[in-house]
Amino acid sequence: MKKQLLIISALFISMLSFSQGILFEKGTWKQVLAKAKQINKPIFVDVYTSWCGPCKTMSKEIFPLAEVGKVYNANYVCYQIDAEKGEGIAFTKKYEVKAYPTYLFITPNETLFSMAHGSMSEKKFIDVSKIAMAEMNDPKPMVVWNKEYLTKKNDPLFLLDYMNKREKLGQSNTTLFDEYLKALPEDERISLTIIKMYSKEEQGLNVNSFAFENLFKNRAKFISKNMVSVDDFICYAINKSSNEAARTKNKKLFSTVLSLFDQLPKEVVKSGKDLSCINYYSHTGDLINFTKAVTTYCNNNLTKTSIDSINKIDILKSQQLEKQLKSGSEINMDSAQIANLKASIKDNELNKTINNINVLAGIIIRKISDVKVLQDALRWSNRTLEIYPNNGSFMNTNANLLYKLGRKDEAIAKLETAIHYYTEVEKGDTNGFKKTIEKIKAGEKTW
């Protein structure tokens, strides 16, 4: 009987070990290194933060899976470290961790040999482990590549291979992309191969980089070769730099952004310049220029512009996409992705414009008390409701503007209309509308 119990117990323990997810080591990084050296295994490190949503998703949904645990426990000593606490601060600085979650694969002698980022599926996460193991066994590991780079910085063939190597490891190529373009003859900086590289390196583009300079200077040449996505890359870089200028209150960078907008055709810039001004003046607290920028944007994009002309932007984008697809220059997209892209373009500009104006009207309610400005905002809000009469968010903004202008009864009537519609037609939640009515009746601040 005892023997049978021992067998059953052993089987249970065995089954349990196969059904559990990743077993993360406890203790310090020094202790983890010591264990890795003792059993001669590489280390897998999950670098996370307490506020990171994707980190929580991985910990809750992927790390506990049996197949994931089977792969990672067999091949690595596994460890988790909070990037913002204790030794995690120095650790993330040493390994240049910039995003969360980041997965590091490290030898027992503390050499990084592979890296990946983000939330992902079970299959992809297991594939990350396989890629890391292949990298660890590579006869030319990253340490050798890094050393070779010091003497081959001007060799475009080497730089291309080096970038491909780094990409596999999830490492940034922003600086190397600049170096690669500089190493090429000027006429080779304008090609389908190069525009494909821009699609990979878009996240690192900024207006002060050589990659942006090449794109901006040769815009017409790229477009002449049917590479119309060049404008998307240009606008992305300008908008990214605009956000940085606003966040850091960098007047010089903001001036550069405005100058670049002025050099582009209006159909490319669209409302980018106005929105950049709104963002910058909002962050710097310049309410006078902020109000001017909001007024310019809303008047130009709503009261003085027809819906047809806004829709023409989406039609033009659709035509450009079709032209690009026929030229064969679109990459890494299957038929379903292309269909989704086409669908996303339809009515995109109109919806974006109307939603922007509703948000700006809301900011006016919170920040501005000038009656003339509030009346302008009400006029914009009325226009959004002409286009989308049953939008709850737009109704709410409209009611709050009426209330701030002293038109209490009209505000309540507007919200009661919203309640009726959402109760009878949409079957949606009307508690927010009801609470606002209560505040208005009590004479309290609503926003």
C-alpha positions as CSV (number, residue, x, y, z in Angstrom):
1,M,0.0,0.0,0.0
2,K,2.8,2.4,0.9
3,K,4.6,1.5,-2.3
4,Q,1.4,2.3,-4.3
5,L,1.1,5.6,-2.5
6,L,4.7,6.5,-3.3
7,I,4.1,5.7,-7.0
8,I,1.0,7.7,-7.1
9,S,2.7,10.6,-5.3
10,A,5.7,10.4,-7.7
11,L,3.3,10.4,-10.7
12,F,1.4,13.4,-9.3
13,I,4.6,15.4,-8.7
14,S,5.8,14.5,-12.2
15,M,2.5,15.6,-13.8
16,L,2.6,18.8,-11.7
17,S,6.1,19.6,-13.0
18,F,4.9,19.3,-16.6
19,S,1.7,21.3,-16.1
20,Q,3.2,24.4,-14.5
21,G,4.5,27.4,-16.3
22,I,7.8,29.2,-16.0
23,L,9.5,28.7,-12.6
24,F,11.2,32.0,-11.8
25,E,14.1,32.0,-9.4
26,K,13.9,34.0,-6.2
27,G,16.8,36.0,-4.7
28,T,19.4,38.4,-6.1
29,W,20.9,38.7,-9.5
30,K,24.2,37.6,-8.1
31,Q,22.6,34.4,-6.8
32,V,20.9,33.7,-10.1
33,L,24.3,34.1,-11.9
34,A,25.9,31.7,-9.4
35,K,23.2,29.0,-10.1
36,A,23.5,29.5,-13.9
37,K,27.3,28.9,-13.7
38,Q,26.8,25.9,-11.5
39,I,24.4,24.1,-13.8
40,N,25.9,25.7,-17.0
41,K,22.6,27.2,-18.3
42,P,21.9,30.6,-19.9
43,I,19.5,32.9,-18.1
44,F,16.1,34.2,-19.3
45,V,15.2,37.5,-17.6
46,D,11.7,39.1,-17.8
47,V,12.2,42.9,-17.2
48,Y,8.9,44.5,-16.1
49,T,7.4,47.4,-14.2
50,S,4.5,47.5,-11.8
51,W,2.4,49.8,-14.1
52,C,3.0,48.0,-17.4
53,G,-0.2,46.5,-18.8
54,P,1.5,44.1,-21.3
55,C,3.8,42.9,-18.5
56,K,0.8,41.9,-16.5
57,T,-0.8,40.2,-19.5
58,M,2.3,38.1,-20.0
59,S,2.5,37.2,-16.3
60,K,-1.1,36.3,-16.1
61,E,-1.8,34.6,-19.4
62,I,1.5,33.3,-21.0
63,F,4.1,32.6,-18.3
64,P,1.8,30.1,-16.5
65,L,1.2,28.0,-19.6
66,A,2.5,24.4,-19.5
67,E,4.1,24.4,-22.9
68,V,5.8,27.7,-22.2
69,G,7.1,26.4,-18.9
70,K,8.3,23.2,-20.5
71,V,10.5,25.1,-23.0
72,Y,11.8,27.9,-20.7
73,N,12.4,25.7,-17.6
74,A,14.3,23.1,-19.6
75,N,16.6,25.6,-21.4
76,Y,17.2,28.5,-18.9
77,V,17.5,29.7,-15.4
78,C,14.5,32.0,-15.3
79,Y,14.4,35.3,-13.4
80,Q,12.2,38.4,-13.1
81,I,13.3,41.9,-12.2
82,D,11.4,45.1,-11.6
83,A,13.1,47.8,-13.7
84,E,12.3,50.6,-11.3
85,K,13.2,49.0,-8.0
86,G,16.4,47.9,-6.2
87,E,19.1,46.3,-8.3
88,G,16.7,46.5,-11.3
89,I,17.6,50.1,-11.9
90,A,21.3,49.4,-12.5
91,F,20.4,46.2,-14.3
92,T,18.2,47.9,-16.9
93,K,20.7,50.6,-17.4
94,K,23.5,48.1,-18.1
95,Y,21.5,46.2,-20.7
96,E,19.9,49.4,-22.2
97,V,16.3,48.3,-21.6
98,K,14.0,51.0,-23.1
99,A,10.6,49.3,-23.2
100,Y,8.5,46.9,-21.1
101,P,8.3,44.0,-21.0
102,T,11.7,43.2,-22.3
103,Y,13.1,39.7,-22.4
104,L,16.8,39.3,-22.1
105,F,18.8,36.1,-22.7
106,I,22.1,36.3,-20.9
107,T,25.1,33.9,-20.6
108,P,26.3,32.9,-17.1
109,N,29.2,35.4,-17.7
110,E,26.7,38.2,-18.1
111,T,26.9,38.6,-21.9
112,L,23.6,39.5,-23.6
113,F,23.0,37.2,-26.6
114,S,19.4,37.8,-27.5
115,M,16.5,40.2,-26.7
116,A,12.8,40.6,-27.4
117,H,10.0,42.9,-26.4
118,G,6.3,43.2,-25.7
119,S,3.2,41.1,-25.2
120,M,2.8,38.2,-27.5
121,S,1.1,34.8,-28.1
122,E,2.2,31.5,-26.7
123,K,3.6,30.4,-30.0
124,K,5.5,33.6,-30.6
125,F,6.9,33.5,-27.1
126,I,8.2,30.0,-27.6
127,D,9.7,31.0,-30.9
128,V,11.5,33.8,-29.1
129,S,13.2,31.1,-27.0
130,K,14.2,29.1,-30.1
131,I,15.7,32.2,-31.8
132,A,17.6,32.9,-28.6
133,M,19.0,29.4,-28.4
134,A,20.1,29.6,-32.1
135,E,21.8,32.9,-31.4
136,M,23.6,31.5,-28.4
137,N,25.0,28.7,-30.6
138,D,25.8,31.1,-33.4
139,P,29.6,30.8,-34.3
140,K,29.5,34.6,-34.7
141,P,27.8,36.0,-31.7
142,M,26.9,39.6,-31.2
143,V,30.0,40.3,-29.2
144,V,32.1,39.6,-32.3
145,W,29.7,41.7,-34.5
146,N,30.1,44.7,-32.0
147,K,33.9,44.4,-32.2
148,E,33.9,44.2,-36.0
149,Y,31.6,47.3,-36.2
150,L,34.4,49.5,-34.7
151,T,36.5,49.0,-37.8
152,K,33.7,48.7,-40.4
153,K,31.5,51.7,-39.7
154,N,31.7,53.0,-43.3
155,D,31.1,49.6,-45.0
156,P,27.5,49.6,-46.2
157,L,27.4,45.8,-46.8
158,F,28.7,45.1,-43.3
159,L,26.3,47.7,-41.8
160,L,23.3,46.0,-43.6
161,D,24.2,42.6,-42.2
162,Y,24.9,44.1,-38.8
163,M,21.5,45.8,-38.8
164,N,19.8,42.5,-39.8
165,K,21.6,40.8,-36.9
166,R,20.5,43.4,-34.4
167,E,16.9,43.4,-35.7
168,K,16.7,39.6,-35.0
169,L,17.7,40.4,-31.4
170,G,15.2,43.2,-31.0
171,Q,17.8,45.9,-30.8
172,S,17.3,49.4,-32.2
173,N,19.0,50.4,-35.5
174,T,18.1,54.1,-35.5
175,T,21.7,55.3,-35.4
176,L,23.0,52.6,-37.6
177,F,20.3,53.5,-40.3
178,D,21.8,57.0,-40.5
179,E,25.3,55.6,-40.8
180,Y,24.2,53.1,-43.5
181,L,22.6,55.8,-45.6
182,K,25.6,58.1,-45.3
183,A,27.8,55.2,-46.4
184,L,25.8,54.7,-49.6
185,P,26.3,56.7,-52.8
186,E,23.7,59.4,-53.0
187,D,21.8,57.8,-56.0
188,E,21.4,54.5,-54.0
189,R,19.6,56.3,-51.1
190,I,16.4,56.4,-53.2
191,S,15.1,52.9,-53.9
192,L,12.5,50.3,-53.0
193,T,15.0,48.6,-50.8
194,I,15.6,51.8,-48.9
195,I,11.9,52.6,-48.5
196,K,11.4,49.1,-47.1
197,M,14.1,49.9,-44.5
198,Y,12.2,53.1,-43.6
199,S,9.1,51.1,-42.9
200,K,11.2,49.1,-40.4
201,E,12.9,52.1,-38.8
202,E,9.9,54.5,-38.8
203,Q,9.7,54.5,-35.0
204,G,13.2,55.9,-34.7
205,L,12.7,58.8,-37.2
206,N,13.1,62.3,-36.0
207,V,13.6,65.6,-37.9
208,N,17.2,66.0,-36.8
209,S,18.3,62.6,-38.2
210,F,20.1,62.0,-41.5
211,A,17.5,59.5,-42.5
212,F,14.8,62.2,-42.3
213,E,17.0,64.6,-44.2
214,N,17.4,62.1,-47.0
215,L,13.6,61.4,-47.0
216,F,12.7,65.1,-47.0
217,K,15.3,66.2,-49.6
218,N,14.4,63.4,-52.0
219,R,10.6,63.4,-51.4
220,A,9.8,64.1,-55.1
221,K,12.1,61.4,-56.4
222,F,10.6,58.8,-54.0
223,I,7.1,59.7,-55.1
224,S,8.1,59.7,-58.8
225,K,8.9,56.0,-58.3
226,N,5.4,55.4,-56.8
227,M,6.8,55.2,-53.2
228,V,3.9,57.4,-51.9
229,S,4.4,56.1,-48.3
230,V,7.3,58.5,-48.1
231,D,4.8,61.2,-47.0
232,D,3.6,59.0,-44.1
233,F,7.1,58.6,-42.9
234,I,7.8,62.3,-43.2
235,C,4.6,63.3,-41.3
236,Y,5.3,60.7,-38.6
237,A,8.8,62.1,-38.0
238,I,7.5,65.7,-37.9
239,N,4.6,64.9,-35.6
240,K,6.9,62.9,-33.3
241,S,9.3,65.8,-33.0
242,S,6.4,68.1,-32.5
243,N,5.2,66.1,-29.6
244,E,8.7,66.1,-28.2
245,A,8.9,69.9,-28.6
246,A,5.6,70.3,-26.7
247,R,6.6,67.8,-23.9
248,T,10.0,69.4,-23.4
249,K,8.8,73.0,-24.2
250,N,11.7,73.2,-26.7
251,K,11.1,76.4,-28.7
252,K,13.9,75.8,-31.2
253,L,12.6,72.3,-32.1
254,F,9.1,73.7,-32.4
255,S,10.3,76.3,-34.8
256,T,11.9,73.6,-36.9
257,V,8.7,71.6,-37.0
258,L,6.7,74.7,-38.2
259,S,9.3,75.4,-40.9
260,L,9.1,71.8,-42.2
261,F,5.3,72.0,-42.3
262,D,5.5,75.2,-44.4
263,Q,7.7,73.4,-46.9
264,L,5.2,70.6,-47.6
265,P,2.2,70.7,-49.9
266,K,-1.1,71.5,-48.1
267,E,-2.6,68.2,-49.1
268,V,0.2,66.5,-47.2
269,V,0.3,68.8,-44.1
270,K,-3.5,68.9,-43.8
271,S,-4.1,70.0,-40.2
272,G,-0.8,68.9,-38.9
273,K,0.6,72.4,-38.3
274,D,-2.5,73.6,-36.5
275,L,-2.6,70.6,-34.3
276,S,1.1,71.0,-33.5
277,C,0.5,74.6,-32.4
278,I,-2.5,73.5,-30.3
279,N,-0.4,70.8,-28.6
280,Y,2.7,73.1,-28.0
281,Y,0.7,76.0,-26.6
282,S,-1.3,73.8,-24.4
283,H,1.8,72.3,-22.9
284,T,3.5,75.7,-22.5
285,G,0.4,77.3,-20.9
286,D,0.1,80.0,-23.6
287,L,-3.7,80.3,-23.5
288,I,-3.7,83.3,-26.0
289,N,-1.9,81.4,-28.7
290,F,-3.6,78.2,-27.8
291,T,-7.1,79.8,-28.3
292,K,-5.9,81.3,-31.6
293,A,-4.7,77.9,-32.8
294,V,-7.8,76.1,-31.8
295,T,-10.0,78.7,-33.5
296,T,-8.0,78.5,-36.7
297,Y,-8.1,74.7,-36.7
298,C,-11.8,74.4,-36.0
299,N,-12.8,77.2,-38.4
300,N,-10.6,75.9,-41.2
301,N,-11.6,72.3,-40.8
302,L,-15.3,72.5,-40.0
303,T,-17.1,75.8,-40.7
304,K,-15.2,76.8,-43.8
305,T,-14.6,73.3,-45.2
306,S,-17.3,71.1,-46.7
307,I,-17.7,67.4,-45.8
308,D,-17.1,66.6,-49.4
309,S,-13.7,68.2,-49.4
310,I,-12.7,66.4,-46.2
311,N,-13.9,63.1,-47.7
312,K,-11.8,63.9,-50.8
313,I,-8.7,63.4,-48.6
314,D,-9.8,59.8,-47.9
315,I,-10.6,59.2,-51.6
316,L,-7.1,60.5,-52.6
317,K,-5.5,58.2,-50.0
318,S,-7.5,55.2,-51.3
319,Q,-6.3,56.1,-54.9
320,Q,-2.7,56.3,-53.7
321,L,-3.0,53.0,-51.9
322,E,-4.3,51.3,-55.1
323,K,-1.5,52.8,-57.1
324,Q,1.0,51.6,-54.6
325,L,-0.4,48.1,-54.5
326,K,-0.4,47.9,-58.3
327,S,3.3,49.0,-58.3
328,G,4.2,46.1,-56.0
329,S,5.9,48.4,-53.5
330,E,3.7,47.5,-50.5
331,I,5.4,44.9,-48.4
332,N,4.6,42.3,-45.6
333,M,0.8,42.5,-46.1
334,D,-1.5,39.7,-46.8
335,S,-5.0,40.1,-48.5
336,A,-6.8,40.4,-45.1
337,Q,-4.4,43.1,-43.9
338,I,-4.8,45.0,-47.2
339,A,-8.6,44.8,-46.9
340,N,-8.4,46.1,-43.3
341,L,-6.2,49.0,-44.5
342,K,-8.6,49.9,-47.2
343,A,-11.5,49.9,-44.7
344,S,-9.6,52.0,-42.2
345,I,-9.1,54.8,-44.9
346,K,-12.8,55.1,-45.5
347,D,-14.2,58.1,-43.7
348,N,-11.1,58.2,-41.6
349,E,-10.3,61.9,-42.2
350,L,-13.8,63.1,-41.4
351,N,-14.1,61.0,-38.2
352,K,-10.7,62.2,-37.1
353,T,-11.5,65.8,-37.8
354,I,-14.9,65.7,-36.0
355,N,-13.5,63.9,-33.0
356,N,-10.6,66.3,-32.7
357,I,-13.0,69.2,-32.7
358,N,-15.1,67.6,-30.0
359,V,-12.0,67.1,-27.8
360,L,-10.9,70.7,-28.4
361,A,-14.3,72.0,-27.5
362,G,-14.0,70.1,-24.3
363,I,-10.6,71.7,-23.5
364,I,-12.2,75.1,-24.2
365,I,-14.8,74.3,-21.5
366,R,-12.2,73.5,-19.0
367,K,-9.6,76.2,-19.7
368,I,-11.4,79.2,-21.2
369,S,-14.0,81.6,-19.7
370,D,-14.2,84.1,-22.6
371,V,-17.8,84.2,-23.8
372,K,-16.8,84.8,-27.4
373,V,-14.5,81.8,-27.5
374,L,-17.2,79.7,-25.8
375,Q,-19.7,80.8,-28.3
376,D,-17.3,79.8,-31.1
377,A,-16.9,76.4,-29.4
378,L,-20.7,75.9,-29.3
379,R,-20.9,76.7,-33.0
380,W,-18.3,74.0,-33.7
381,S,-20.1,71.6,-31.4
382,N,-23.4,72.2,-33.2
383,R,-21.7,71.4,-36.4
384,T,-20.4,68.0,-35.1
385,L,-24.0,67.2,-34.1
386,E,-25.2,68.1,-37.6
387,I,-22.9,65.5,-39.0
388,Y,-23.3,62.9,-36.2
389,P,-26.6,63.9,-34.4
390,N,-26.8,60.9,-32.1
391,N,-23.3,60.8,-30.8
392,G,-23.4,60.7,-27.0
393,S,-20.0,62.3,-26.5
394,F,-20.8,65.2,-28.8
395,M,-24.2,65.7,-27.1
396,N,-22.5,65.8,-23.7
397,T,-19.9,68.4,-24.9
398,N,-22.7,70.5,-26.4
399,A,-24.7,70.5,-23.2
400,N,-21.7,71.5,-21.1
401,L,-21.0,74.4,-23.4
402,L,-24.6,75.6,-23.1
403,Y,-24.4,75.3,-19.3
404,K,-21.1,77.3,-19.1
405,L,-22.7,80.0,-21.3
406,G,-25.6,80.2,-18.8
407,R,-28.1,78.4,-20.9
408,K,-29.1,75.9,-18.2
409,D,-32.5,74.8,-19.5
410,E,-31.1,74.1,-23.0
411,A,-28.3,72.1,-21.5
412,I,-30.7,69.9,-19.5
413,A,-32.9,69.5,-22.6
414,K,-29.9,68.4,-24.7
415,L,-29.0,65.7,-22.1
416,E,-32.5,64.5,-21.7
417,T,-32.6,64.0,-25.5
418,A,-29.4,62.0,-25.2
419,I,-30.9,59.9,-22.3
420,H,-34.1,59.2,-24.4
421,Y,-32.1,58.2,-27.5
422,Y,-29.6,55.9,-25.6
423,T,-32.5,54.3,-23.6
424,E,-34.8,53.7,-26.5
425,V,-32.4,53.1,-29.4
426,E,-28.9,52.3,-28.3
427,K,-29.8,50.6,-25.1
428,G,-26.6,52.2,-23.7
429,D,-25.6,53.5,-20.3
430,T,-27.1,56.9,-19.4
431,N,-25.8,57.3,-15.9
432,G,-23.2,59.9,-16.9
433,F,-25.9,62.0,-18.6
434,K,-28.1,61.8,-15.4
435,K,-25.2,62.8,-13.1
436,T,-24.4,65.8,-15.3
437,I,-28.1,66.9,-15.1
438,E,-28.0,66.7,-11.3
439,K,-24.9,68.8,-11.2
440,I,-26.4,71.4,-13.5
441,K,-29.6,71.6,-11.4
442,A,-27.4,72.1,-8.3
443,G,-25.4,74.8,-10.0
444,E,-22.2,72.7,-9.6
445,K,-19.2,72.5,-11.9
446,T,-19.7,69.7,-14.5
447,W,-16.2,69.5,-16.0
